[in-house]
């Protein structure tokens, strides 16, 4: 009776192999930018771009392998909610940075 509310459908959960693939990819996607920052071999701008790209890829790896978000019909609401939350965060952070830059420019002009 206590477990009557929990579904034991394994299709919504990843397998051990899936988790290990996600874990190994996460380690690789962390180690490469870390190595580039600790041992600079390319320009600072190129390093920044590599770190940003690897961060975006790592977010996608976490969403797919650990949170099990995909493009299936069952996950459509979750993907739309995540996309909306991402849009709100990007707008809040982007507009805040824009406002701070504008205030800084106006204050330094005097």
Phi, psi and omega in degrees: 000324183293330182261013184291339181271351183258130177271136179256034179283113183285351181290338180272351181248148180281159177274172177300320179298318179297315179295321180292322176298315178297319180295313180296317177298320179296319178297315180296316182290346174266319186293321183294308176297323178299316178296320179294327179283319182286326181234082186296117178244345177235173183297162181296322180294316179295321177298318179300315180296319179297316180298316180296317180295316179294326177295317179295317179296321180293323175300316179296320177299316180296320180296320184280311189273332183252323179264354174058037174274131176217189183266018180287163182296327181292331183262002186302316180296320179295319180293319179295318178297319178295318179297318179295316178298320178296317178299316180297316180295316178298317179296315180298312181291313181298314180290327176295317177296319179299315179297315180296320178296318179295318178295317179298316179296318180292323181288326182280344181285339183282000000 
